[in-house]
């Protein structure tokens, strides 16, 4: 287990969402595959949303750029 893995587990145990945002971003930066990077960025984004973290918009933009999230657009009419 790496130091980062241990830190992630500890942050989950203590429900330290601010740390989770940071740690998942670090994990994304260290990922060696696009799938892993997207996984970690998604987790960072979810925790950022939960605490209104200042990185939430940047994380969403990164997910959109990676094709993992869709940009918000005009509302579509309901299906009939």
TORMARDO-919065 format. One record per residue (C-alpha): residue in one letter; y, z, x. Coordinates in steps of 0.25 Angstrom, whole numbers, plus 2048, in hexadecimal, padded with zeros to 3 digits. Layout:
N
AYZX
...
END
This chain:
80
X800800800
X80E7FC805
X81A805805
X8207FC7FA
X8137FE7F2
X81480D7F4
X82380D7F0
X8208057E4
X81680F7DF
X81E81B7E2
X82A8157DA
X8218127CE
X81B8207CF
X8298267CE
X82F81B7C4
X83A8187CE
X83E80A7C8
X84A8087D2
X8408097DD
X8368007D6
X8417F57D5
X8447F67E4
X8357F77E8
X8317EB7DF
X83C7E37E5
X8377E77F3
X8297E37EF
X82E7D57EA
X8357D37F7
X8287D67FF
X81F7CE7F5
X8177C27FC
X8157BA7EF
X81E7B67E4
X8157BC7D9
X8167CA7E0
X8257C87E2
X8277C57D3
X81E7D17CF
X8277DB7D8
X8347D57D3
X82F7D67C4
X82C7E57C6
X83A7E77CD
X8417E07C2
X83A7E87B7
X83D7F57BE
X84B7F07C0
X84D7ED7B2
X8487FB7AE
X8538027B6
X85E7F87B5
X85D7F67C4
X8687ED7CA
X85D7E47D0
X8587E07C2
X8607D37C1
X85D7CF7CF
X84E7D17CD
X84E7C97C0
X8557BE7C7
X84A7BE7D2
X83F7BD7C8
X8467B27C1
X8487AA7CE
X8397AC7D1
X8357A77C3
X8307B47BE
X83B7B77B4
X8427AE7AB
X8517AE7AA
X8577B379D
X85D7A7794
X8627A5787
X85A7AB77B
X8507A1775
X84F79F766
X8437A6760
X83779E75E
X83479A750
END
